[in-house]
C-alpha cells in the first residue's frame, strides 16, 4: 500500500528540492519513492544530492543517505523514481 507524502532532497551547495509522491515497498524488501509532480530533482541534481527525507502525510519523517540510493527516470513517468533500499 503506497504512503503519500513529500520527499526533500538536500543538494550540496544548492537549495533543497521538495516534491510530492508516494513511498512503496514490495515483498522482496525493495523500497522506492515515486515523485508525482514537480518540483523533483534532475539527474544532474542527483549527482550532488546528500540526504533525502521522506515526510508522510501522517507519521514520522525518515532520512536516507543519497549515496545509498539510486535514481531512475523514464520519459513516460511524471517524475523520477528513487530506490531507497534494494531487494534482499
Contact map, one row per residue, 1 for C-alpha under 8 A:
1110000000000000000000011000000000000000000000000000000000000000000000000000000000000000
1111000000000000000001111000000000000000000000000000000000000000000000000000000000000000
1111100000000000000001110000000000000000000000000000000110000000000000000000000000000000
0111110000000000000111100000000000000000000000000000000110000000000000000000000000000000
0011111000000000000111100000000000000000000000000000011110000000000000000000000000000000
0001111100000000011111000000000000000000000000000000011110000000000000000000000000000000
0000111110000000011110000000000000100000000000000001111000000000000000000000000000000000
0000011111000001111000000000000000000000000000000001110000000000000000000000000000000000
0000001111100001110000000000000000000000100000001111100000000000000000000000000000000000
0000000111110111100000000000000000000000000000001111000000000000000000000000000000000000
0000000011111111100000000000000000000000000011011110000000000000000000000000000000000000
0000000001111100000000000000000000000000000000011100000000000000000000000000000000000000
0000000000111110000000000000000000000000000000000000000000000000000000000000000000000000
0000000001111111000000000000000000000000000000000000000000000000000000000000000000000000
0000000001101111100000000000000000000000000000000000000000000000000000000000000000000000
0000000111100111110000000000000000000000000000000000000000000000000000000000000000000000
0000000111100011111000000000000000000011100000000000000000000000000000000000000000000000
0000011110000001111100000000000000000011000000000000000000000000000000000000000000000000
0000011100000000111110000000000000111111000000000000000000000000000000000000000000000000
0001111000000000011111000000000000111110000000000000000000000000000000000000000000000000
0001111000000000001111100000000011111000000000000000000000000000000000000000000000000000
0111110000000000000111110000000011110000000000000000000000000000000000000000000000000000
0111100000000000000011111000001111000000000000000000000000000000000000000000000000000000
1110000000000000000001111100001110000000000000000000000000000000000000000000000000000000
1100000000000000000000111110111100000000000000000000000000000000000000000000000000000000
0000000000000000000000011111111000000000000000000000000000000000000000000000000000000000
0000000000000000000000001111110000000000000000000000000000000000000000000000000000000000
0000000000000000000000000111110000000000000000000000000000000000000000000000000000000011
0000000000000000000000001111111000000000000000000000000000000000000000000000000000001111
0000000000000000000000001111111100000000000000000000000000000000000000000000000000111111
0000000000000000000000111100111110000000000000000000000000000000000000000000000000111110
0000000000000000000000111000011111000000000000000000000000000000000000000000000011111000
0000000000000000000011110000001111100000000000000000000000000000000000000000000011110000
0000000000000000000011100000000111110000000000000000000000000000000000000000001111000000
0000001000000000001111000000000011111101000000000000000000000000000000000000011110000000
0000000000000000001111000000000001111100000000000000000000000000000000000000011000000000
0000000000000000001110000000000000111111000000000000000000000000000000000000011000000000
0000000000000000001100000000000000111111000000000000000000000000000000000000001000000000
0000000000000000111100000000000000001111100000000000000000000000000000000000000000000000
0000000000000000111000000000000000101111110000000000000000000000000000000000001100000000
0000000010000000100000000000000000000011111111000000000000000000000000000000000100000000
0000000000000000000000000000000000000001111111000000000000000000000000000000000100000000
0000000000000000000000000000000000000000111111100000000000000000000000100000000000000000
0000000000000000000000000000000000000000111111110000000000000000000000000000000000000000
0000000000100000000000000000000000000000111111111000000000000000000000000000000000000000
0000000000100000000000000000000000000000111111111000000000000000000000100000000000000000
0000000000000000000000000000000000000000001111111000000000000000000000000000000000000000
0000000000110000000000000000000000000000000111111100000000000000000000000000000000000000
0000000011110000000000000000000000000000000011111111000000000000010000000000000000000000
0000000011110000000000000000000000000000000000011111000000000000111000000000000000000000
0000000011100000000000000000000000000000000000001111100000000011110000000000000000000000
0000001111000000000000000000000000000000000000001111110000000011110000000000000000000000
0000001110000000000000000000000000000000000000000011111000001111000000000000000000000000
0000111100000000000000000000000000000000000000000001111100001110000000000000000000000000
0000111000000000000000000000000000000000000000000000111110111100000000000000000000000000
0011110000000000000000000000000000000000000000000000011111111000000000000000000000000000
0011110000000000000000000000000000000000000000000000001111100000000000000000000000000000
0000000000000000000000000000000000000000000000000000000111110000000000000000000000000000
0000000000000000000000000000000000000000000000000000001111111000000000000000000000000000
0000000000000000000000000000000000000000000000000000001101111100000000000000000000000000
0000000000000000000000000000000000000000000000000000111100111110000000000000000000000000
0000000000000000000000000000000000000000000000000000111000011111000000000000000000000000
0000000000000000000000000000000000000000000000000011110000001111100000000000000000000000
0000000000000000000000000000000000000000000000000011100000000111110110000000000000010000
0000000000000000000000000000000000000000000000000111000000000011111110000000000000000000
0000000000000000000000000000000000000000000000001111000000000001111111000000000000000000
0000000000000000000000000000000000000000000000000100000000000000111111000000000000000000
0000000000000000000000000000000000000000000000000000000000000001111111000000000000011000
0000000000000000000000000000000000000000000000000000000000000001111111100000000001111000
0000000000000000000000000000000000000000000000000000000000000000011111110000000001110000
0000000000000000000000000000000000000000001001000000000000000000000011111000000111100000
0000000000000000000000000000000000000000000000000000000000000000000001111100000111100000
0000000000000000000000000000000000000000000000000000000000000000000000111110101110000000
0000000000000000000000000000000000000000000000000000000000000000000000011111100100000000
0000000000000000000000000000000000000000000000000000000000000000000000001111110000000000
0000000000000000000000000000000000000000000000000000000000000000000000000111110000000000
0000000000000000000000000000000000000000000000000000000000000000000000001111111100000000
0000000000000000000000000000000000111000000000000000000000000000000000000011111100000000
0000000000000000000000000000000001111101000000000000000000000000000000001000111110000000
0000000000000000000000000000000001100001110000000000000000000000000000111100111111000000
0000000000000000000000000000000111100000000000000000000000000000000000111000001111100000
0000000000000000000000000000000111000000000000000000000000000000000011110000000111110000
0000000000000000000000000000011110000000000000000000000000000000000011110000000011111100
0000000000000000000000000000011110000000000000000000000000000001000111000000000001111100
0000000000000000000000000000111100000000000000000000000000000000000110000000000000111110
0000000000000000000000000000111000000000000000000000000000000000000000000000000000111111
0000000000000000000000000001111000000000000000000000000000000000000000000000000000001111
0000000000000000000000000001110000000000000000000000000000000000000000000000000000000111
